[in-house]
Amino acid sequence: QVQLVESGGGLVQAGGSLRLSCAVSGRTFSSYAMGWFRQAPGKEREFVACISRRGGTTYYADSVKGRFTFSRDNAKNTLYLQVNSLRPEDTAVYYCAAKSGIYYYPIVDKVEYDYWGQGTQVTVSS
């Protein structure tokens, strides 16, 4: 069983930055492709970014491209999402997710992921 725990969310003014983290339990962290999603109140959970098993390839939603950076440290079993130039429309609960087994990259559909964290709230004030 894999457990994911997000942290790093908070309240920030527009234009500000945060660094979200996701700690992943288990010895096989490097065998999972990983993703970040977000869900705003009253909206569907949407894709933000994904990263390949070894971290060599990342893919971003158009809405965050150039502002967010997704990385992973396989030695520490940890993911990072650096979020810069935040906008009020970035306000959401941010979730990390793990995908095991065979996949077609990029993995943008939430139904493809096998494990999810509990989420961390990001609120951007205007």
Backbone as CSV, one residue per row, in Angstrom:
resi,resn,N_x,N_y,N_z,CA_x,CA_y,CA_z,C_x,C_y,C_z
1,GLN,0.846,-1.186,0.000,0.000,0.000,0.000,0.887,1.245,0.000
2,VAL,0.480,2.227,-0.751,1.210,3.485,-0.858,0.403,4.564,-0.165
3,GLN,1.068,5.377,0.625,0.422,6.514,1.265,1.098,7.799,0.822
4,LEU,0.285,8.811,0.547,0.782,10.094,0.087,0.285,11.175,1.036
5,VAL,1.187,12.064,1.441,0.830,13.137,2.360,1.351,14.460,1.810
6,GLU,0.408,15.343,1.458,0.773,16.656,0.941,0.969,17.658,2.068
7,SER,1.781,18.661,1.789,1.982,19.767,2.727,2.441,20.982,1.942
8,GLY,2.471,22.128,2.636,3.004,23.330,2.018,1.980,24.328,1.524
9,GLY,0.708,23.960,1.598,-0.313,24.898,1.171,-0.444,26.063,2.134
10,GLY,-1.239,27.056,1.737,-1.456,28.203,2.607,-2.152,29.319,1.888
11,LEU,-2.182,30.462,2.555,-2.783,31.678,2.013,-1.668,32.582,1.508
12,VAL,-1.808,33.037,0.278,-0.775,33.867,-0.330,-1.437,34.923,-1.201
13,GLN,-0.790,36.041,-1.349,-1.319,37.092,-2.221,-1.024,36.767,-3.676
14,ALA,-1.824,37.321,-4.545,-1.593,37.147,-5.979,-0.174,37.587,-6.330
15,GLY,0.471,36.775,-7.170,1.855,37.024,-7.525,2.857,36.317,-6.651
16,GLY,2.384,35.761,-5.553,3.264,35.083,-4.620,3.590,33.664,-5.035
17,SER,4.325,32.984,-4.154,4.800,31.630,-4.445,4.610,30.726,-3.242
18,LEU,4.530,29.449,-3.533,4.503,28.408,-2.519,5.278,27.217,-3.050
19,ARG,5.710,26.368,-2.130,6.315,25.099,-2.524,5.519,23.982,-1.858
20,LEU,4.805,23.239,-2.668,4.039,22.115,-2.170,4.923,20.867,-2.168
21,SER,4.730,20.038,-1.168,5.465,18.781,-1.077,4.492,17.623,-0.949
22,CYS,4.952,16.461,-1.340,4.158,15.243,-1.195,5.114,14.131,-0.770
23,ALA,4.972,13.681,0.465,5.790,12.586,0.971,5.092,11.269,0.683
24,VAL,5.838,10.331,0.121,5.259,9.067,-0.326,5.898,7.916,0.437
25,SER,5.089,7.077,1.046,5.606,5.917,1.764,5.831,4.762,0.802
26,GLY,6.648,3.812,1.232,6.876,2.626,0.417,8.235,2.627,-0.241
27,ARG,8.736,1.434,-0.519,10.074,1.283,-1.071,10.113,1.394,-2.578
28,THR,8.952,1.412,-3.208,8.920,1.367,-4.662,8.522,2.707,-5.263
29,PHE,8.847,3.776,-4.569,8.461,5.112,-5.031,8.911,5.361,-6.451
30,SER,10.122,4.959,-6.785,10.658,5.248,-8.113,9.978,4.451,-9.220
31,SER,9.122,3.520,-8.863,8.391,2.756,-9.871,7.069,3.414,-10.254
32,TYR,6.722,4.502,-9.607,5.458,5.187,-9.877,5.678,6.458,-10.679
33,ALA,4.852,6.630,-11.687,4.708,7.960,-12.258,3.801,8.743,-11.310
34,MET,3.988,10.048,-11.266,3.271,10.846,-10.275,2.576,12.025,-10.930
35,GLY,1.542,12.497,-10.265,0.819,13.642,-10.789,0.347,14.567,-9.696
36,TRP,0.046,15.799,-10.078,-0.631,16.771,-9.219,-1.952,17.150,-9.895
37,PHE,-2.970,17.216,-9.087,-4.288,17.671,-9.515,-4.761,18.728,-8.539
38,ARG,-5.796,19.428,-8.914,-6.390,20.409,-7.997,-7.892,20.442,-8.188
39,GLN,-8.570,20.852,-7.129,-10.021,20.919,-7.175,-10.484,22.168,-6.451
40,ALA,-11.127,23.037,-7.196,-11.715,24.241,-6.637,-13.155,23.943,-6.218
41,PRO,-13.697,24.730,-5.298,-15.074,24.487,-4.849,-16.054,24.474,-6.005
42,GLY,-16.868,23.441,-6.063,-17.895,23.338,-7.084,-17.397,22.929,-8.456
43,LYS,-16.127,22.581,-8.540,-15.560,22.213,-9.835,-15.000,20.796,-9.795
44,GLU,-14.779,20.261,-10.995,-14.176,18.936,-11.114,-12.693,19.004,-10.748
45,ARG,-12.175,17.873,-10.296,-10.740,17.782,-10.061,-10.023,17.826,-11.412
46,GLU,-9.051,18.714,-11.529,-8.400,18.904,-12.807,-6.903,18.628,-12.737
47,PHE,-6.377,18.211,-13.869,-4.965,17.902,-14.005,-4.129,19.179,-13.911
48,VAL,-2.994,19.079,-13.206,-2.050,20.178,-13.105,-0.732,19.811,-13.794
49,ALA,-0.156,18.671,-13.389,1.146,18.282,-13.923,1.399,16.822,-13.636
50,CYS,2.296,16.230,-14.414,2.723,14.863,-14.131,4.224,14.745,-14.394
51,ILE,4.803,13.701,-13.840,6.235,13.487,-13.956,6.487,11.995,-14.119
52,SER,7.492,11.674,-14.911,7.818,10.280,-15.161,8.502,9.651,-13.952
53,ARG,8.696,8.341,-14.009,9.232,7.598,-12.863,10.568,8.148,-12.377
54,ARG,11.431,8.463,-13.286,12.767,8.921,-12.885,12.870,10.435,-12.847
55,GLY,11.782,11.102,-13.196,11.778,12.553,-13.131,12.328,13.243,-14.353
56,GLY,12.631,12.476,-15.394,13.241,13.093,-16.557,12.273,13.832,-17.454
57,THR,11.003,13.530,-17.302,9.999,14.132,-18.178,8.856,14.689,-17.346
58,THR,8.504,15.935,-17.615,7.356,16.558,-16.962,6.396,17.081,-18.019
59,TYR,5.163,17.216,-17.608,4.114,17.704,-18.507,3.157,18.541,-17.680
60,TYR,2.724,19.688,-18.237,1.913,20.619,-17.480,0.631,20.980,-18.215
61,ALA,-0.382,21.273,-17.437,-1.585,21.873,-18.008,-1.234,23.258,-18.539
62,ASP,-1.896,23.665,-19.583,-1.610,24.967,-20.189,-1.784,26.106,-19.183
63,SER,-2.724,25.952,-18.272,-3.037,27.016,-17.326,-1.906,27.283,-16.327
64,VAL,-0.990,26.335,-16.170,0.090,26.501,-15.189,1.470,26.500,-15.832
65,LYS,1.528,26.224,-17.104,2.813,26.120,-17.795,3.594,27.424,-17.670
66,GLY,4.855,27.306,-17.311,5.699,28.477,-17.135,5.652,29.066,-15.740
67,ARG,4.673,28.652,-14.936,4.552,29.178,-13.565,4.809,28.098,-12.516
68,PHE,4.478,26.856,-12.831,4.631,25.750,-11.894,5.780,24.858,-12.360
69,THR,6.494,24.287,-11.390,7.566,23.349,-11.692,7.427,22.112,-10.815
70,PHE,7.368,20.979,-11.459,7.177,19.685,-10.786,8.504,18.950,-10.774
71,SER,8.903,18.476,-9.591,10.133,17.701,-9.489,9.943,16.588,-8.473
72,ARG,10.850,15.646,-8.484,10.786,14.542,-7.523,12.204,14.196,-7.074
73,ASP,12.295,13.754,-5.828,13.553,13.286,-5.271,13.331,11.828,-4.868
74,ASN,13.771,10.913,-5.711,13.514,9.503,-5.442,14.279,8.986,-4.222
75,ALA,15.354,9.656,-3.858,16.102,9.247,-2.662,15.340,9.599,-1.388
76,LYS,14.500,10.624,-1.473,13.740,11.077,-0.304,12.264,10.701,-0.383
77,ASN,11.869,10.003,-1.445,10.454,9.641,-1.623,9.540,10.875,-1.540
78,THR,9.949,11.927,-2.183,9.222,13.184,-2.058,9.038,13.849,-3.417
79,LEU,7.862,14.425,-3.584,7.555,15.249,-4.745,7.538,16.707,-4.330
80,TYR,7.811,17.568,-5.300,7.733,19.004,-5.051,6.987,19.670,-6.204
81,LEU,6.138,20.615,-5.849,5.497,21.447,-6.850,5.748,22.899,-6.466
82,GLN,6.650,23.532,-7.185,6.929,24.957,-6.975,5.891,25.748,-7.761
83,VAL,5.134,26.564,-7.062,4.071,27.322,-7.707,4.390,28.799,-7.570
84,ASN,4.601,29.445,-8.701,4.980,30.851,-8.740,3.910,31.674,-9.457
85,SER,4.010,32.978,-9.302,3.090,33.907,-9.977,1.646,33.477,-9.779
86,LEU,1.301,33.196,-8.545,-0.026,32.662,-8.260,-1.126,33.661,-8.575
87,ARG,-2.247,33.120,-8.998,-3.418,33.904,-9.366,-4.602,33.451,-8.515
88,PRO,-5.590,34.301,-8.342,-6.772,33.873,-7.571,-7.410,32.599,-8.129
89,GLU,-7.349,32.409,-9.422,-7.951,31.214,-10.028,-7.151,29.939,-9.745
90,ASP,-5.991,30.068,-9.131,-5.231,28.895,-8.693,-5.726,28.362,-7.349
91,THR,-6.623,29.089,-6.712,-7.163,28.657,-5.427,-7.872,27.319,-5.564
92,ALA,-7.434,26.349,-4.769,-7.978,24.992,-4.855,-7.318,24.133,-3.792
93,VAL,-7.850,22.941,-3.625,-7.146,21.903,-2.875,-6.271,21.162,-3.880
94,TYR,-4.996,21.023,-3.544,-4.043,20.379,-4.430,-3.752,18.962,-3.926
95,TYR,-3.835,18.010,-4.846,-3.647,16.604,-4.522,-2.483,16.020,-5.312
96,CYS,-1.683,15.181,-4.662,-0.717,14.399,-5.419,-1.283,12.990,-5.598
97,ALA,-0.823,12.325,-6.650,-1.350,11.020,-6.996,-0.243,10.165,-7.599
98,ALA,-0.377,8.847,-7.437,0.622,7.901,-7.928,-0.007,6.932,-8.913
99,LYS,0.759,6.653,-9.956,0.321,5.714,-10.986,1.312,4.572,-11.067
100,SER,0.842,3.351,-10.884,1.705,2.180,-10.967,1.510,1.476,-12.298
101,GLY,2.436,0.572,-12.602,2.283,-0.265,-13.782,2.541,0.469,-15.087
102,ILE,2.012,-0.103,-16.134,2.216,0.416,-17.486,1.312,1.632,-17.706
103,TYR,1.822,2.620,-18.406,1.003,3.794,-18.688,1.458,4.423,-19.995
104,TYR,0.567,5.233,-20.537,0.887,6.056,-21.689,1.062,7.477,-21.176
105,TYR,2.213,8.027,-21.444,2.566,9.349,-20.933,2.187,10.417,-21.958
106,PRO,1.663,11.576,-21.559,1.422,12.009,-20.177,0.124,11.450,-19.612
107,ILE,0.080,11.343,-18.303,-1.082,10.774,-17.630,-1.898,11.936,-17.084
108,VAL,-2.886,12.358,-17.830,-3.654,13.547,-17.467,-5.032,13.212,-16.913
109,ASP,-5.477,11.980,-17.052,-6.805,11.589,-16.595,-6.721,11.072,-15.170
110,LYS,-7.487,11.659,-14.287,-7.431,11.284,-12.884,-7.793,9.827,-12.641
111,VAL,-8.580,9.226,-13.512,-8.986,7.834,-13.298,-7.821,6.869,-13.504
112,GLU,-6.747,7.333,-14.104,-5.584,6.478,-14.342,-4.742,6.262,-13.088
113,TYR,-4.900,7.153,-12.103,-4.049,7.104,-10.925,-4.611,6.144,-9.886
114,ASP,-3.687,5.489,-9.189,-4.070,4.435,-8.258,-4.150,4.889,-6.802
115,TYR,-3.346,5.867,-6.437,-3.283,6.305,-5.048,-3.326,7.826,-4.989
116,TRP,-3.962,8.334,-3.915,-4.149,9.768,-3.753,-3.826,10.198,-2.333
117,GLY,-3.348,11.429,-2.226,-3.193,12.034,-0.916,-4.482,12.706,-0.476
118,GLN,-4.426,13.317,0.708,-5.628,13.946,1.271,-5.790,15.395,0.823
119,GLY,-4.754,15.965,0.232,-4.837,17.310,-0.305,-4.300,18.377,0.633
120,THR,-3.876,19.485,0.034,-3.449,20.665,0.790,-4.069,21.888,0.147
121,GLN,-4.600,22.782,0.980,-5.340,23.936,0.478,-4.385,25.061,0.084
122,VAL,-4.611,25.588,-1.102,-3.910,26.788,-1.563,-4.960,27.858,-1.815
123,THR,-4.805,28.994,-1.166,-5.727,30.100,-1.326,-4.939,31.322,-1.755
124,VAL,-5.356,31.916,-2.868,-4.667,33.081,-3.412,-5.610,34.270,-3.340
125,SER,-5.216,35.285,-2.624,-6.048,36.488,-2.485,-5.647,37.522,-3.528
126,SER,-6.644,38.276,-3.956,-6.379,39.285,-5.000,-5.983,40.623,-4.398
